[in-house]
Amino acid sequence: MGQMISKPDANPIILAVANWFVPGLGYFLMGQKKKFMITLGIMIGVIVVAVCTFGLGGILGFINFVFVYDAYLLGQKLQAGQSIGENENGLDFLNAIFKD
């Protein structure tokens, strides 16, 4: 499974805002480095597609919001004193992307 991460001083709002401005940064701050790299790669790919298609940029906002909300949910778990896995998700459907 991997190493468990404990950060009771985590602030879910800061983690979510970090993920909003730099996709995956909230994950990096939590200690989910692999998830940070995957998220950053996905968002760069989505940006390239949005630029090349002159209009699919709306997808960009939705996908980024999913990562922001996921970081917020994980931040709440950490703040509550729970541990999370290196690739754990707050949203179950993200398990298709981030697997242990």
Phi and psi restraints in degrees (value plus and minus 20) as a CYANA .aco file:
   2 GLY   PHI     104.4   144.4
   2 GLY   PSI     158.9   198.9
   3 GLN   PHI     -95.2   -55.2
   3 GLN   PSI     123.6   163.6
   4 MET   PHI    -111.9   -71.9
   4 MET   PSI     124.7   164.7
   5 ILE   PHI    -132.5   -92.5
   5 ILE   PSI     109.4   149.4
   6 SER   PHI    -144.2  -104.2
   6 SER   PSI     105.9   145.9
   7 LYS   PHI    -167.7  -127.7
   7 LYS   PSI      60.5   100.5
   8 PRO   PHI     -85.4   -45.4
   8 PRO   PSI     -35.4     4.6
   9 ASP   PHI    -110.7   -70.7
   9 ASP   PSI     -12.2    27.8
  10 ALA   PHI     -85.0   -45.0
  10 ALA   PSI     120.6   160.6
  11 ASN   PHI    -131.7   -91.7
  11 ASN   PSI      91.4   131.4
  12 PRO   PHI     -78.9   -38.9
  12 PRO   PSI     -54.0   -14.0
  13 ILE   PHI     -88.9   -48.9
  13 ILE   PSI     -62.8   -22.8
  14 ILE   PHI     -83.7   -43.7
  14 ILE   PSI     -60.6   -20.6
  15 LEU   PHI     -84.2   -44.2
  15 LEU   PSI     -60.8   -20.8
  16 ALA   PHI     -86.9   -46.9
  16 ALA   PSI     -64.0   -24.0
  17 VAL   PHI     -84.4   -44.4
  17 VAL   PSI     -59.9   -19.9
  18 ALA   PHI     -80.5   -40.5
  18 ALA   PSI     -61.8   -21.8
  19 ASN   PHI     -86.6   -46.6
  19 ASN   PSI     -49.4    -9.4
  20 TRP   PHI     -88.9   -48.9
  20 TRP   PSI     -66.2   -26.2
  21 PHE   PHI    -100.7   -60.7
  21 PHE   PSI     -56.5   -16.5
  22 VAL   PHI    -150.5  -110.5
  22 VAL   PSI      82.9   122.9
  23 PRO   PHI     -71.1   -31.1
  23 PRO   PSI     100.9   140.9
  24 GLY   PHI      75.3   115.3
  24 GLY   PSI     -31.8     8.2
  25 LEU   PHI     -81.1   -41.1
  25 LEU   PSI     -57.1   -17.1
  26 GLY   PHI     -80.1   -40.1
  26 GLY   PSI     -59.6   -19.6
  27 TYR   PHI     -84.2   -44.2
  27 TYR   PSI     -62.4   -22.4
  28 PHE   PHI     -80.5   -40.5
  28 PHE   PSI     -63.4   -23.4
  29 LEU   PHI     -84.9   -44.9
  29 LEU   PSI     -49.5    -9.5
  30 MET   PHI     -96.4   -56.4
  30 MET   PSI     -42.5    -2.5
  31 GLY   PHI      87.4   127.4
  31 GLY   PSI     -13.2    26.8
  32 GLN   PHI    -113.7   -73.7
  32 GLN   PSI      52.2    92.2
  33 LYS   PHI     -87.0   -47.0
  33 LYS   PSI     -59.9   -19.9
  34 LYS   PHI     -84.9   -44.9
  34 LYS   PSI     -60.4   -20.4
  35 LYS   PHI     -86.1   -46.1
  35 LYS   PSI     -55.9   -15.9
  36 PHE   PHI     -79.5   -39.5
  36 PHE   PSI     -68.1   -28.1
  37 MET   PHI     -84.6   -44.6
  37 MET   PSI     -61.6   -21.6
  38 ILE   PHI     -85.9   -45.9
  38 ILE   PSI     -64.7   -24.7
  39 THR   PHI     -82.1   -42.1
  39 THR   PSI     -64.9   -24.9
  40 LEU   PHI     -81.0   -41.0
  40 LEU   PSI     -63.4   -23.4
  41 GLY   PHI     -82.4   -42.4
  41 GLY   PSI     -62.6   -22.6
  42 ILE   PHI     -81.8   -41.8
  42 ILE   PSI     -65.8   -25.8
  43 MET   PHI     -88.5   -48.5
  43 MET   PSI     -55.8   -15.8
  44 ILE   PHI     -83.8   -43.8
  44 ILE   PSI     -62.6   -22.6
  45 GLY   PHI     -81.7   -41.7
  45 GLY   PSI     -62.1   -22.1
  46 VAL   PHI     -85.7   -45.7
  46 VAL   PSI     -59.1   -19.1
  47 ILE   PHI     -82.8   -42.8
  47 ILE   PSI     -63.6   -23.6
  48 VAL   PHI     -81.4   -41.4
  48 VAL   PSI     -65.0   -25.0
  49 VAL   PHI     -83.0   -43.0
  49 VAL   PSI     -62.7   -22.7
  50 ALA   PHI     -82.0   -42.0
  50 ALA   PSI     -61.3   -21.3
  51 VAL   PHI     -88.3   -48.3
  51 VAL   PSI     -61.8   -21.8
  52 CYS   PHI     -92.0   -52.0
  52 CYS   PSI     -45.0    -5.0
  53 THR   PHI    -122.2   -82.2
  53 THR   PSI     -21.8    18.2
  54 PHE   PHI      31.0    71.0
  54 PHE   PSI      25.1    65.1
  55 GLY   PHI     145.3   185.3
  55 GLY   PSI     -30.5     9.5
  56 LEU   PHI    -107.9   -67.9
  56 LEU   PSI       1.4    41.4
  57 GLY   PHI     -86.3   -46.3
  57 GLY   PSI     -42.4    -2.4
  58 GLY   PHI     -81.4   -41.4
  58 GLY   PSI     -52.0   -12.0
  59 ILE   PHI     -82.2   -42.2
  59 ILE   PSI     -56.7   -16.7
  60 LEU   PHI     -76.7   -36.7
  60 LEU   PSI     -67.2   -27.2
  61 GLY   PHI     -83.6   -43.6
  61 GLY   PSI     -61.6   -21.6
  62 PHE   PHI     -85.7   -45.7
  62 PHE   PSI     -66.7   -26.7
  63 ILE   PHI     -83.0   -43.0
  63 ILE   PSI     -62.6   -22.6
  64 ASN   PHI     -84.0   -44.0
  64 ASN   PSI     -59.1   -19.1
  65 PHE   PHI     -81.0   -41.0
  65 PHE   PSI     -57.6   -17.6
  66 VAL   PHI     -80.2   -40.2
  66 VAL   PSI     -65.0   -25.0
  67 PHE   PHI     -88.4   -48.4
  67 PHE   PSI     -55.0   -15.0
  68 VAL   PHI     -84.0   -44.0
  68 VAL   PSI     -67.9   -27.9
  69 TYR   PHI     -85.6   -45.6
  69 TYR   PSI     -58.4   -18.4
  70 ASP   PHI     -81.2   -41.2
  70 ASP   PSI     -64.7   -24.7
  71 ALA   PHI     -82.9   -42.9
  71 ALA   PSI     -58.3   -18.3
  72 TYR   PHI     -83.0   -43.0
  72 TYR   PSI     -66.7   -26.7
  73 LEU   PHI     -82.0   -42.0
  73 LEU   PSI     -62.9   -22.9
  74 LEU   PHI     -86.7   -46.7
  74 LEU   PSI     -57.7   -17.7
  75 GLY   PHI     -82.2   -42.2
  75 GLY   PSI     -56.6   -16.6
  76 GLN   PHI     -83.3   -43.3
  76 GLN   PSI     -61.7   -21.7
  77 LYS   PHI     -82.2   -42.2
  77 LYS   PSI     -65.2   -25.2
  78 LEU   PHI     -83.4   -43.4
  78 LEU   PSI     -63.3   -23.3
  79 GLN   PHI     -83.5   -43.5
  79 GLN   PSI     -51.3   -11.3
  80 ALA   PHI     -97.0   -57.0
  80 ALA   PSI     -21.4    18.6
  81 GLY   PHI      72.5   112.5
  81 GLY   PSI     -14.8    25.2
  82 GLN   PHI    -105.2   -65.2
  82 GLN   PSI     137.7   177.7
  83 SER   PHI    -118.4   -78.4
  83 SER   PSI     131.0   171.0
  84 ILE   PHI    -144.9  -104.9
  84 ILE   PSI     136.2   176.2
  85 GLY   PHI    -100.4   -60.4
  85 GLY   PSI     143.9   183.9
  86 GLU   PHI     -79.4   -39.4
  86 GLU   PSI     -51.4   -11.4
  87 ASN   PHI    -139.1   -99.1
  87 ASN   PSI      -1.0    39.0
  88 GLU   PHI     -87.4   -47.4
  88 GLU   PSI     129.8   169.8
  89 ASN   PHI    -142.3  -102.3
  89 ASN   PSI     128.2   168.2
  90 GLY   PHI    -103.5   -63.5
  90 GLY   PSI     -45.6    -5.6
  91 LEU   PHI    -129.8   -89.8
  91 LEU   PSI     101.4   141.4
  92 ASP   PHI     -78.5   -38.5
  92 ASP   PSI     -56.6   -16.6
  93 PHE   PHI     -87.4   -47.4
  93 PHE   PSI     -36.0     4.0
  94 LEU   PHI     -94.4   -54.4
  94 LEU   PSI     -29.0    11.0
  95 ASN   PHI     -82.5   -42.5
  95 ASN   PSI     -40.5    -0.5
  96 ALA   PHI     -89.8   -49.8
  96 ALA   PSI     -44.8    -4.8
  97 ILE   PHI    -117.7   -77.7
  97 ILE   PSI     -69.0   -29.0
  98 PHE   PHI    -125.1   -85.1
  98 PHE   PSI      80.6   120.6
  99 LYS   PHI    -130.4   -90.4
  99 LYS   PSI     133.2   173.2
